Amino acid sequence: MTIVTAILHVDLDNIRARYECFVCHGKEGPVFGAEDVKAFTAVIRNDHRARCIAQQGGHR
């Protein structure tokens, strides 16, 4: 069984991205522009886990 704990939304038409955590219900972004989207998507998963208020046993 797969458990989804977060989703990364990337809109390639409008060149923007945002991240939603289903564990802490936090949202990160949105960021706009090709360079910002590229940088955001490269690190957001690990960055969010490092500061997630529900990280104690919540993320896998």
PDBQT receptor file of N, H, CA, C and O in Angstrom, charges set to zero:
ATOM      1  N   MET A   1       0.841  -1.177   0.000  1.00  0.00    +0.000 N 
ATOM      2  CA  MET A   1       0.000   0.000   0.000  1.00  0.00    +0.000 C 
ATOM      3  C   MET A   1       0.890   1.245   0.000  1.00  0.00    +0.000 C 
ATOM      4  O   MET A   1       1.887   1.310   0.719  1.00  0.00    +0.000 OA
ATOM      5  N   THR A   2       0.522   2.205  -0.797  1.00  0.00    +0.000 N 
ATOM      6  H   THR A   2      -0.288   2.152  -1.381  1.00  0.00    +0.000 HD
ATOM      7  CA  THR A   2       1.241   3.470  -0.876  1.00  0.00    +0.000 C 
ATOM      8  C   THR A   2       0.491   4.526  -0.074  1.00  0.00    +0.000 C 
ATOM      9  O   THR A   2      -0.724   4.668  -0.205  1.00  0.00    +0.000 OA
ATOM     10  N   ILE A   3       1.219   5.263   0.754  1.00  0.00    +0.000 N 
ATOM     11  H   ILE A   3       2.206   5.148   0.861  1.00  0.00    +0.000 HD
ATOM     12  CA  ILE A   3       0.630   6.354   1.524  1.00  0.00    +0.000 C 
ATOM     13  C   ILE A   3       1.210   7.659   1.013  1.00  0.00    +0.000 C 
ATOM     14  O   ILE A   3       2.424   7.864   1.052  1.00  0.00    +0.000 OA
ATOM     15  N   VAL A   4       0.362   8.526   0.543  1.00  0.00    +0.000 N 
ATOM     16  H   VAL A   4      -0.624   8.360   0.512  1.00  0.00    +0.000 HD
ATOM     17  CA  VAL A   4       0.788   9.832   0.033  1.00  0.00    +0.000 C 
ATOM     18  C   VAL A   4       0.808  10.803   1.205  1.00  0.00    +0.000 C 
ATOM     19  O   VAL A   4      -0.211  11.019   1.860  1.00  0.00    +0.000 OA
ATOM     20  N   THR A   5       1.981  11.388   1.465  1.00  0.00    +0.000 N 
ATOM     21  H   THR A   5       2.809  11.212   0.932  1.00  0.00    +0.000 HD
ATOM     22  CA  THR A   5       2.106  12.332   2.575  1.00  0.00    +0.000 C 
ATOM     23  C   THR A   5       2.226  13.778   2.113  1.00  0.00    +0.000 C 
ATOM     24  O   THR A   5       2.078  14.701   2.914  1.00  0.00    +0.000 OA
ATOM     25  N   ALA A   6       2.493  13.980   0.825  1.00  0.00    +0.000 N 
ATOM     26  H   ALA A   6       2.613  13.230   0.174  1.00  0.00    +0.000 HD
ATOM     27  CA  ALA A   6       2.643  15.334   0.301  1.00  0.00    +0.000 C 
ATOM     28  C   ALA A   6       2.475  15.317  -1.210  1.00  0.00    +0.000 C 
ATOM     29  O   ALA A   6       2.539  14.268  -1.851  1.00  0.00    +0.000 OA
ATOM     30  N   ILE A   7       2.258  16.502  -1.759  1.00  0.00    +0.000 N 
ATOM     31  H   ILE A   7       2.206  17.354  -1.238  1.00  0.00    +0.000 HD
ATOM     32  CA  ILE A   7       2.140  16.626  -3.207  1.00  0.00    +0.000 C 
ATOM     33  C   ILE A   7       2.870  17.885  -3.660  1.00  0.00    +0.000 C 
ATOM     34  O   ILE A   7       2.794  18.939  -3.029  1.00  0.00    +0.000 OA
ATOM     35  N   LEU A   8       3.566  17.741  -4.754  1.00  0.00    +0.000 N 
ATOM     36  H   LEU A   8       3.629  16.884  -5.267  1.00  0.00    +0.000 HD
ATOM     37  CA  LEU A   8       4.258  18.862  -5.375  1.00  0.00    +0.000 C 
ATOM     38  C   LEU A   8       3.491  19.210  -6.647  1.00  0.00    +0.000 C 
ATOM     39  O   LEU A   8       3.437  18.414  -7.584  1.00  0.00    +0.000 OA
ATOM     40  N   HIS A   9       2.903  20.396  -6.675  1.00  0.00    +0.000 N 
ATOM     41  H   HIS A   9       2.947  21.042  -5.913  1.00  0.00    +0.000 HD
ATOM     42  CA  HIS A   9       2.168  20.864  -7.843  1.00  0.00    +0.000 C 
ATOM     43  C   HIS A   9       3.121  21.683  -8.711  1.00  0.00    +0.000 C 
ATOM     44  O   HIS A   9       3.743  22.629  -8.228  1.00  0.00    +0.000 OA
ATOM     45  N   VAL A  10       3.234  21.328  -9.971  1.00  0.00    +0.000 N 
ATOM     46  H   VAL A  10       2.728  20.560 -10.363  1.00  0.00    +0.000 HD
ATOM     47  CA  VAL A  10       4.051  22.098 -10.913  1.00  0.00    +0.000 C 
ATOM     48  C   VAL A  10       3.171  22.427 -12.116  1.00  0.00    +0.000 C 
ATOM     49  O   VAL A  10       2.682  21.531 -12.805  1.00  0.00    +0.000 OA
ATOM     50  N   ASP A  11       2.981  23.703 -12.355  1.00  0.00    +0.000 N 
ATOM     51  H   ASP A  11       3.378  24.430 -11.796  1.00  0.00    +0.000 HD
ATOM     52  CA  ASP A  11       2.185  24.199 -13.473  1.00  0.00    +0.000 C 
ATOM     53  C   ASP A  11       3.156  24.675 -14.554  1.00  0.00    +0.000 C 
ATOM     54  O   ASP A  11       3.737  25.755 -14.444  1.00  0.00    +0.000 OA
ATOM     55  N   LEU A  12       3.323  23.877 -15.581  1.00  0.00    +0.000 N 
ATOM     56  H   LEU A  12       2.851  23.000 -15.671  1.00  0.00    +0.000 HD
ATOM     57  CA  LEU A  12       4.285  24.212 -16.630  1.00  0.00    +0.000 C 
ATOM     58  C   LEU A  12       3.762  25.276 -17.587  1.00  0.00    +0.000 C 
ATOM     59  O   LEU A  12       4.552  25.941 -18.257  1.00  0.00    +0.000 OA
ATOM     60  N   ASP A  13       2.449  25.449 -17.662  1.00  0.00    +0.000 N 
ATOM     61  H   ASP A  13       1.807  24.909 -17.118  1.00  0.00    +0.000 HD
ATOM     62  CA  ASP A  13       1.896  26.503 -18.522  1.00  0.00    +0.000 C 
ATOM     63  C   ASP A  13       2.194  27.888 -17.952  1.00  0.00    +0.000 C 
ATOM     64  O   ASP A  13       2.609  28.792 -18.678  1.00  0.00    +0.000 OA
ATOM     65  N   ASN A  14       1.980  28.045 -16.656  1.00  0.00    +0.000 N 
ATOM     66  H   ASN A  14       1.644  27.311 -16.066  1.00  0.00    +0.000 HD
ATOM     67  CA  ASN A  14       2.196  29.341 -16.002  1.00  0.00    +0.000 C 
ATOM     68  C   ASN A  14       3.527  29.411 -15.256  1.00  0.00    +0.000 C 
ATOM     69  O   ASN A  14       3.833  30.425 -14.628  1.00  0.00    +0.000 OA
ATOM     70  N   ILE A  15       4.311  28.352 -15.321  1.00  0.00    +0.000 N 
ATOM     71  H   ILE A  15       4.063  27.529 -15.831  1.00  0.00    +0.000 HD
ATOM     72  CA  ILE A  15       5.646  28.238 -14.718  1.00  0.00    +0.000 C 
ATOM     73  C   ILE A  15       5.617  28.657 -13.240  1.00  0.00    +0.000 C 
ATOM     74  O   ILE A  15       6.142  29.697 -12.843  1.00  0.00    +0.000 OA
ATOM     75  N   ARG A  16       4.971  27.782 -12.449  1.00  0.00    +0.000 N 
ATOM     76  H   ARG A  16       4.544  26.937 -12.771  1.00  0.00    +0.000 HD
ATOM     77  CA  ARG A  16       4.889  27.998 -11.006  1.00  0.00    +0.000 C 
ATOM     78  C   ARG A  16       4.823  26.645 -10.312  1.00  0.00    +0.000 C 
ATOM     79  O   ARG A  16       4.505  25.631 -10.934  1.00  0.00    +0.000 OA
ATOM     80  N   ALA A  17       5.125  26.640  -9.020  1.00  0.00    +0.000 N 
ATOM     81  H   ALA A  17       5.384  27.463  -8.515  1.00  0.00    +0.000 HD
ATOM     82  CA  ALA A  17       5.101  25.402  -8.249  1.00  0.00    +0.000 C 
ATOM     83  C   ALA A  17       4.742  25.700  -6.803  1.00  0.00    +0.000 C 
ATOM     84  O   ALA A  17       5.008  26.786  -6.286  1.00  0.00    +0.000 OA
ATOM     85  N   ARG A  18       4.129  24.702  -6.158  1.00  0.00    +0.000 N 
ATOM     86  H   ARG A  18       3.913  23.821  -6.578  1.00  0.00    +0.000 HD
ATOM     87  CA  ARG A  18       3.846  24.785  -4.730  1.00  0.00    +0.000 C 
ATOM     88  C   ARG A  18       3.858  23.378  -4.154  1.00  0.00    +0.000 C 
ATOM     89  O   ARG A  18       3.735  22.395  -4.886  1.00  0.00    +0.000 OA
ATOM     90  N   TYR A  19       4.006  23.289  -2.851  1.00  0.00    +0.000 N 
ATOM     91  H   TYR A  19       4.106  24.086  -2.256  1.00  0.00    +0.000 HD
ATOM     92  CA  TYR A  19       4.129  22.014  -2.151  1.00  0.00    +0.000 C 
ATOM     93  C   TYR A  19       3.108  21.982  -1.027  1.00  0.00    +0.000 C 
ATOM     94  O   TYR A  19       2.969  22.961  -0.294  1.00  0.00    +0.000 OA
ATOM     95  N   GLU A  20       2.391  20.875  -0.878  1.00  0.00    +0.000 N 
ATOM     96  H   GLU A  20       2.504  20.079  -1.473  1.00  0.00    +0.000 HD
ATOM     97  CA  GLU A  20       1.423  20.715   0.200  1.00  0.00    +0.000 C 
ATOM     98  C   GLU A  20       1.740  19.454   0.977  1.00  0.00    +0.000 C 
ATOM     99  O   GLU A  20       1.901  18.378   0.400  1.00  0.00    +0.000 OA
ATOM    100  N   CYS A  21       1.828  19.593   2.290  1.00  0.00    +0.000 N 
ATOM    101  H   CYS A  21       1.698  20.467   2.759  1.00  0.00    +0.000 HD
ATOM    102  CA  CYS A  21       2.100  18.465   3.178  1.00  0.00    +0.000 C 
ATOM    103  C   CYS A  21       0.782  18.018   3.804  1.00  0.00    +0.000 C 
ATOM    104  O   CYS A  21       0.070  18.828   4.400  1.00  0.00    +0.000 OA
ATOM    105  N   PHE A  22       0.456  16.739   3.672  1.00  0.00    +0.000 N 
ATOM    106  H   PHE A  22       1.034  16.082   3.188  1.00  0.00    +0.000 HD
ATOM    107  CA  PHE A  22      -0.771  16.201   4.251  1.00  0.00    +0.000 C 
ATOM    108  C   PHE A  22      -0.576  15.755   5.690  1.00  0.00    +0.000 C 
ATOM    109  O   PHE A  22      -1.539  15.383   6.360  1.00  0.00    +0.000 OA
ATOM    110  N   VAL A  23       0.665  15.789   6.173  1.00  0.00    +0.000 N 
ATOM    111  H   VAL A  23       1.447  16.092   5.628  1.00  0.00    +0.000 HD
ATOM    112  CA  VAL A  23       0.958  15.402   7.549  1.00  0.00    +0.000 C 
ATOM    113  C   VAL A  23       0.726  16.595   8.484  1.00  0.00    +0.000 C 
ATOM    114  O   VAL A  23       0.014  16.475   9.481  1.00  0.00    +0.000 OA
ATOM    115  N   CYS A  24       1.325  17.736   8.161  1.00  0.00    +0.000 N 
ATOM    116  H   CYS A  24       1.903  17.833   7.351  1.00  0.00    +0.000 HD
ATOM    117  CA  CYS A  24       1.184  18.928   9.011  1.00  0.00    +0.000 C 
ATOM    118  C   CYS A  24       0.197  19.942   8.428  1.00  0.00    +0.000 C 
ATOM    119  O   CYS A  24      -0.118  20.947   9.064  1.00  0.00    +0.000 OA
ATOM    120  N   HIS A  25      -0.287  19.670   7.216  1.00  0.00    +0.000 N 
ATOM    121  H   HIS A  25      -0.031  18.854   6.699  1.00  0.00    +0.000 HD
ATOM    122  CA  HIS A  25      -1.213  20.552   6.493  1.00  0.00    +0.000 C 
ATOM    123  C   HIS A  25      -0.561  21.877   6.107  1.00  0.00    +0.000 C 
ATOM    124  O   HIS A  25      -1.247  22.874   5.881  1.00  0.00    +0.000 OA
ATOM    125  N   GLY A  26       0.753  21.877   6.033  1.00  0.00    +0.000 N 
ATOM    126  H   GLY A  26       1.310  21.067   6.216  1.00  0.00    +0.000 HD
ATOM    127  CA  GLY A  26       1.491  23.071   5.640  1.00  0.00    +0.000 C 
ATOM    128  C   GLY A  26       1.553  23.214   4.131  1.00  0.00    +0.000 C 
ATOM    129  O   GLY A  26       1.436  22.242   3.384  1.00  0.00    +0.000 OA
ATOM    130  N   LYS A  27       1.742  24.449   3.706  1.00  0.00    +0.000 N 
ATOM    131  H   LYS A  27       1.837  25.238   4.312  1.00  0.00    +0.000 HD
ATOM    132  CA  LYS A  27       1.896  24.756   2.283  1.00  0.00    +0.000 C 
ATOM    133  C   LYS A  27       3.140  25.602   2.110  1.00  0.00    +0.000 C 
ATOM    134  O   LYS A  27       3.422  26.491   2.913  1.00  0.00    +0.000 OA
ATOM    135  N   GLU A  28       3.878  25.317   1.057  1.00  0.00    +0.000 N 
ATOM    136  H   GLU A  28       3.649  24.595   0.404  1.00  0.00    +0.000 HD
ATOM    137  CA  GLU A  28       5.093  26.070   0.726  1.00  0.00    +0.000 C 
ATOM    138  C   GLU A  28       4.937  26.589  -0.690  1.00  0.00    +0.000 C 
ATOM    139  O   GLU A  28       4.429  25.886  -1.563  1.00  0.00    +0.000 OA
ATOM    140  N   GLY A  29       5.371  27.815  -0.919  1.00  0.00    +0.000 N 
ATOM    141  H   GLY A  29       5.783  28.387  -0.209  1.00  0.00    +0.000 HD
ATOM    142  CA  GLY A  29       5.213  28.420  -2.226  1.00  0.00    +0.000 C 
ATOM    143  C   GLY A  29       3.906  29.181  -2.277  1.00  0.00    +0.000 C 
ATOM    144  O   GLY A  29       3.285  29.389  -1.236  1.00  0.00    +0.000 OA
ATOM    145  N   PRO A  30       3.478  29.590  -3.418  1.00  0.00    +0.000 N 
ATOM    146  CA  PRO A  30       4.033  29.223  -4.720  1.00  0.00    +0.000 C 
ATOM    147  C   PRO A  30       5.269  30.031  -5.080  1.00  0.00    +0.000 C 
ATOM    148  O   PRO A  30       5.509  31.117  -4.551  1.00  0.00    +0.000 OA
ATOM    149  N   VAL A  31       6.034  29.472  -5.985  1.00  0.00    +0.000 N 
ATOM    150  H   VAL A  31       5.839  28.590  -6.414  1.00  0.00    +0.000 HD
ATOM    151  CA  VAL A  31       7.158  30.180  -6.588  1.00  0.00    +0.000 C 
ATOM    152  C   VAL A  31       6.861  30.311  -8.074  1.00  0.00    +0.000 C 
ATOM    153  O   VAL A  31       6.168  29.476  -8.654  1.00  0.00    +0.000 OA
ATOM    154  N   PHE A  32       7.384  31.354  -8.677  1.00  0.00    +0.000 N 
ATOM    155  H   PHE A  32       7.947  32.033  -8.206  1.00  0.00    +0.000 HD
ATOM    156  CA  PHE A  32       7.097  31.657 -10.074  1.00  0.00    +0.000 C 
ATOM    157  C   PHE A  32       8.388  31.840 -10.859  1.00  0.00    +0.000 C 
ATOM    158  O   PHE A  32       9.390  32.318 -10.326  1.00  0.00    +0.000 OA
ATOM    159  N   GLY A  33       8.354  31.457 -12.124  1.00  0.00    +0.000 N 
ATOM    160  H   GLY A  33       7.541  31.069 -12.557  1.00  0.00    +0.000 HD
ATOM    161  CA  GLY A  33       9.502  31.637 -13.004  1.00  0.00    +0.000 C 
ATOM    162  C   GLY A  33      10.330  30.372 -13.096  1.00  0.00    +0.000 C 
ATOM    163  O   GLY A  33      10.439  29.616 -12.130  1.00  0.00    +0.000 OA
ATOM    164  N   ALA A  34      10.904  30.149 -14.247  1.00  0.00    +0.000 N 
ATOM    165  H   ALA A  34      10.816  30.763 -15.031  1.00  0.00    +0.000 HD
ATOM    166  CA  ALA A  34      11.627  28.904 -14.531  1.00  0.00    +0.000 C 
ATOM    167  C   ALA A  34      12.754  28.620 -13.540  1.00  0.00    +0.000 C 
ATOM    168  O   ALA A  34      12.858  27.503 -13.033  1.00  0.00    +0.000 OA
ATOM    169  N   GLU A  35      13.584  29.595 -13.262  1.00  0.00    +0.000 N 
ATOM    170  H   GLU A  35      13.500  30.502 -13.675  1.00  0.00    +0.000 HD
ATOM    171  CA  GLU A  35      14.719  29.370 -12.362  1.00  0.00    +0.000 C 
ATOM    172  C   GLU A  35      14.255  29.102 -10.934  1.00  0.00    +0.000 C 
ATOM    173  O   GLU A  35      14.787  28.214 -10.268  1.00  0.00    +0.000 OA
ATOM    174  N   ASP A  36      13.264  29.866 -10.454  1.00  0.00    +0.000 N 
ATOM    175  H   ASP A  36      12.832  30.588 -10.995  1.00  0.00    +0.000 HD
ATOM    176  CA  ASP A  36      12.762  29.661  -9.095  1.00  0.00    +0.000 C 
ATOM    177  C   ASP A  36      12.062  28.313  -8.957  1.00  0.00    +0.000 C 
ATOM    178  O   ASP A  36      12.216  27.638  -7.939  1.00  0.00    +0.000 OA
ATOM    179  N   VAL A  37      11.296  27.917  -9.968  1.00  0.00    +0.000 N 
ATOM    180  H   VAL A  37      11.171  28.466 -10.795  1.00  0.00    +0.000 HD
ATOM    181  CA  VAL A  37      10.622  26.617  -9.940  1.00  0.00    +0.000 C 
ATOM    182  C   VAL A  37      11.654  25.487  -9.933  1.00  0.00    +0.000 C 
ATOM    183  O   VAL A  37      11.505  24.514  -9.194  1.00  0.00    +0.000 OA
ATOM    184  N   LYS A  38      12.676  25.613 -10.738  1.00  0.00    +0.000 N 
ATOM    185  H   LYS A  38      12.797  26.404 -11.338  1.00  0.00    +0.000 HD
ATOM    186  CA  LYS A  38      13.729  24.596 -10.798  1.00  0.00    +0.000 C 
ATOM    187  C   LYS A  38      14.419  24.448  -9.438  1.00  0.00    +0.000 C 
ATOM    188  O   LYS A  38      14.624  23.330  -8.965  1.00  0.00    +0.000 OA
ATOM    189  N   ALA A  39      14.774  25.558  -8.819  1.00  0.00    +0.000 N 
ATOM    190  H   ALA A  39      14.608  26.466  -9.204  1.00  0.00    +0.000 HD
ATOM    191  CA  ALA A  39      15.441  25.528  -7.515  1.00  0.00    +0.000 C 
ATOM    192  C   ALA A  39      14.506  24.981  -6.431  1.00  0.00    +0.000 C 
ATOM    193  O   ALA A  39      14.930  24.183  -5.595  1.00  0.00    +0.000 OA
ATOM    194  N   PHE A  40      13.256  25.402  -6.440  1.00  0.00    +0.000 N 
ATOM    195  H   PHE A  40      12.912  26.051  -7.118  1.00  0.00    +0.000 HD
ATOM    196  CA  PHE A  40      12.257  24.971  -5.459  1.00  0.00    +0.000 C 
ATOM    197  C   PHE A  40      12.025  23.463  -5.522  1.00  0.00    +0.000 C 
ATOM    198  O   PHE A  40      12.043  22.783  -4.495  1.00  0.00    +0.000 OA
ATOM    199  N   THR A  41      11.809  22.946  -6.725  1.00  0.00    +0.000 N 
ATOM    200  H   THR A  41      11.794  23.499  -7.558  1.00  0.00    +0.000 HD
ATOM    201  CA  THR A  41      11.516  21.519  -6.869  1.00  0.00    +0.000 C 
ATOM    202  C   THR A  41      12.713  20.642  -6.521  1.00  0.00    +0.000 C 
ATOM    203  O   THR A  41      12.544  19.483  -6.142  1.00  0.00    +0.000 OA
ATOM    204  N   ALA A  42      13.910  21.183  -6.645  1.00  0.00    +0.000 N 
ATOM    205  H   ALA A  42      14.047  22.124  -6.953  1.00  0.00    +0.000 HD
ATOM    206  CA  ALA A  42      15.113  20.408  -6.344  1.00  0.00    +0.000 C 
ATOM    207  C   ALA A  42      15.277  20.142  -4.847  1.00  0.00    +0.000 C 
ATOM    208  O   ALA A  42      15.879  19.139  -4.464  1.00  0.00    +0.000 OA
ATOM    209  N   VAL A  43      14.753  21.022  -4.004  1.00  0.00    +0.000 N 
ATOM    210  H   VAL A  43      14.265  21.837  -4.315  1.00  0.00    +0.000 HD
ATOM    211  CA  VAL A  43      15.040  20.912  -2.570  1.00  0.00    +0.000 C 
ATOM    212  C   VAL A  43      13.823  20.870  -1.649  1.00  0.00    +0.000 C 
ATOM    213  O   VAL A  43      13.977  20.585  -0.462  1.00  0.00    +0.000 OA
ATOM    214  N   ILE A  44      12.639  21.139  -2.146  1.00  0.00    +0.000 N 
ATOM    215  H   ILE A  44      12.515  21.371  -3.111  1.00  0.00    +0.000 HD
ATOM    216  CA  ILE A  44      11.499  21.342  -1.251  1.00  0.00    +0.000 C 
ATOM    217  C   ILE A  44      11.169  20.124  -0.402  1.00  0.00    +0.000 C 
ATOM    218  O   ILE A  44      10.829  20.276   0.771  1.00  0.00    +0.000 OA
ATOM    219  N   ARG A  45      11.257  18.943  -0.949  1.00  0.00    +0.000 N 
ATOM    220  H   ARG A  45      11.533  18.820  -1.902  1.00  0.00    +0.000 HD
ATOM    221  CA  ARG A  45      10.896  17.754  -0.161  1.00  0.00    +0.000 C 
ATOM    222  C   ARG A  45      11.757  17.633   1.092  1.00  0.00    +0.000 C 
ATOM    223  O   ARG A  45      11.229  17.488   2.195  1.00  0.00    +0.000 OA
ATOM    224  N   ASN A  46      13.051  17.690   0.935  1.00  0.00    +0.000 N 
ATOM    225  H   ASN A  46      13.480  17.808   0.039  1.00  0.00    +0.000 HD
ATOM    226  CA  ASN A  46      13.942  17.585   2.100  1.00  0.00    +0.000 C 
ATOM    227  C   ASN A  46      13.872  18.815   2.990  1.00  0.00    +0.000 C 
ATOM    228  O   ASN A  46      13.914  18.697   4.215  1.00  0.00    +0.000 OA
ATOM    229  N   ASP A  47      13.766  19.992   2.390  1.00  0.00    +0.000 N 
ATOM    230  H   ASP A  47      13.733  20.089   1.395  1.00  0.00    +0.000 HD
ATOM    231  CA  ASP A  47      13.667  21.217   3.189  1.00  0.00    +0.000 C 
ATOM    232  C   ASP A  47      12.417  21.214   4.053  1.00  0.00    +0.000 C 
ATOM    233  O   ASP A  47      12.467  21.579   5.227  1.00  0.00    +0.000 OA
ATOM    234  N   HIS A  48      11.292  20.801   3.471  1.00  0.00    +0.000 N 
ATOM    235  H   HIS A  48      11.251  20.504   2.517  1.00  0.00    +0.000 HD
ATOM    236  CA  HIS A  48      10.056  20.789   4.257  1.00  0.00    +0.000 C 
ATOM    237  C   HIS A  48      10.136  19.774   5.394  1.00  0.00    +0.000 C 
ATOM    238  O   HIS A  48       9.727  20.062   6.519  1.00  0.00    +0.000 OA
ATOM    239  N   ARG A  49      10.655  18.604   5.104  1.00  0.00    +0.000 N 
ATOM    240  H   ARG A  49      10.987  18.370   4.190  1.00  0.00    +0.000 HD
ATOM    241  CA  ARG A  49      10.785  17.590   6.166  1.00  0.00    +0.000 C 
ATOM    242  C   ARG A  49      11.618  18.099   7.332  1.00  0.00    +0.000 C 
ATOM    243  O   ARG A  49      11.347  17.753   8.481  1.00  0.00    +0.000 OA
ATOM    244  N   ALA A  50      12.619  18.909   7.056  1.00  0.00    +0.000 N 
ATOM    245  H   ALA A  50      12.839  19.191   6.122  1.00  0.00    +0.000 HD
ATOM    246  CA  ALA A  50      13.491  19.438   8.110  1.00  0.00    +0.000 C 
ATOM    247  C   ALA A  50      12.764  20.416   9.019  1.00  0.00    +0.000 C 
ATOM    248  O   ALA A  50      13.137  20.558  10.184  1.00  0.00    +0.000 OA
ATOM    249  N   ARG A  51      11.735  21.094   8.518  1.00  0.00    +0.000 N 
ATOM    250  H   ARG A  51      11.432  20.978   7.572  1.00  0.00    +0.000 HD
ATOM    251  CA  ARG A  51      11.036  22.085   9.348  1.00  0.00    +0.000 C 
ATOM    252  C   ARG A  51       9.573  21.741   9.631  1.00  0.00    +0.000 C 
ATOM    253  O   ARG A  51       8.863  22.532  10.252  1.00  0.00    +0.000 OA
ATOM    254  N   CYS A  52       9.120  20.580   9.186  1.00  0.00    +0.000 N 
ATOM    255  H   CYS A  52       9.697  19.938   8.681  1.00  0.00    +0.000 HD
ATOM    256  CA  CYS A  52       7.727  20.163   9.382  1.00  0.00    +0.000 C 
ATOM    257  C   CYS A  52       7.440  19.992  10.872  1.00  0.00    +0.000 C 
ATOM    258  O   CYS A  52       8.186  19.315  11.578  1.00  0.00    +0.000 OA
ATOM    259  N   ILE A  53       6.360  20.606  11.345  1.00  0.00    +0.000 N 
ATOM    260  H   ILE A  53       5.754  21.157  10.771  1.00  0.00    +0.000 HD
ATOM    261  CA  ILE A  53       6.012  20.519  12.770  1.00  0.00    +0.000 C 
ATOM    262  C   ILE A  53       5.549  19.126  13.160  1.00  0.00    +0.000 C 
ATOM    263  O   ILE A  53       5.516  18.804  14.348  1.00  0.00    +0.000 OA
ATOM    264  N   ALA A  54       5.190  18.293  12.192  1.00  0.00    +0.000 N 
ATOM    265  H   ALA A  54       5.216  18.555  11.227  1.00  0.00    +0.000 HD
ATOM    266  CA  ALA A  54       4.706  16.946  12.469  1.00  0.00    +0.000 C 
ATOM    267  C   ALA A  54       5.742  15.890  12.096  1.00  0.00    +0.000 C 
ATOM    268  O   ALA A  54       5.388  14.725  11.917  1.00  0.00    +0.000 OA
ATOM    269  N   GLN A  55       6.996  16.265  11.978  1.00  0.00    +0.000 N 
ATOM    270  H   GLN A  55       7.284  17.211  12.124  1.00  0.00    +0.000 HD
ATOM    271  CA  GLN A  55       8.001  15.336  11.472  1.00  0.00    +0.000 C 
ATOM    272  C   GLN A  55       8.258  14.147  12.385  1.00  0.00    +0.000 C 
ATOM    273  O   GLN A  55       8.769  13.129  11.919  1.00  0.00    +0.000 OA
ATOM    274  N   GLN A  56       7.932  14.237  13.638  1.00  0.00    +0.000 N 
ATOM    275  H   GLN A  56       7.516  15.064  14.016  1.00  0.00    +0.000 HD
ATOM    276  CA  GLN A  56       8.192  13.145  14.582  1.00  0.00    +0.000 C 
ATOM    277  C   GLN A  56       7.329  11.933  14.226  1.00  0.00    +0.000 C 
ATOM    278  O   GLN A  56       6.200  11.800  14.697  1.00  0.00    +0.000 OA
ATOM    279  N   GLY A  57       7.877  11.056  13.392  1.00  0.00    +0.000 N 
ATOM    280  H   GLY A  57       8.794  11.164  13.009  1.00  0.00    +0.000 HD
ATOM    281  CA  GLY A  57       7.171   9.835  13.023  1.00  0.00    +0.000 C 
ATOM    282  C   GLY A  57       6.154   9.999  11.928  1.00  0.00    +0.000 C 
ATOM    283  O   GLY A  57       5.520   9.020  11.533  1.00  0.00    +0.000 OA
ATOM    284  N   GLY A  58       5.975  11.206  11.419  1.00  0.00    +0.000 N 
ATOM    285  H   GLY A  58       6.490  12.000  11.739  1.00  0.00    +0.000 HD
ATOM    286  CA  GLY A  58       4.942  11.449  10.421  1.00  0.00    +0.000 C 
ATOM    287  C   GLY A  58       5.384  11.192   9.007  1.00  0.00    +0.000 C 
ATOM    288  O   GLY A  58       4.615  10.653   8.211  1.00  0.00    +0.000 OA
ATOM    289  N   HIS A  59       6.603  11.562   8.669  1.00  0.00    +0.000 N 
ATOM    290  H   HIS A  59       7.227  12.000   9.315  1.00  0.00    +0.000 HD
ATOM    291  CA  HIS A  59       7.102  11.423   7.301  1.00  0.00    +0.000 C 
ATOM    292  C   HIS A  59       7.880  10.126   7.161  1.00  0.00    +0.000 C 
ATOM    293  O   HIS A  59       8.471   9.617   8.113  1.00  0.00    +0.000 OA
ATOM    294  N   ARG A  60       7.857   9.611   5.939  1.00  0.00    +0.000 N 
ATOM    295  H   ARG A  60       7.376  10.025   5.165  1.00  0.00    +0.000 HD
ATOM    296  CA  ARG A  60       8.610   8.386   5.641  1.00  0.00    +0.000 C 
ATOM    297  C   ARG A  60       9.637   8.672   4.603  1.00  0.00    +0.000 C 
ATOM    298  O   ARG A  60      10.381   7.774   4.207  1.00  0.00    +0.000 OA
TER     299      ARG A  60
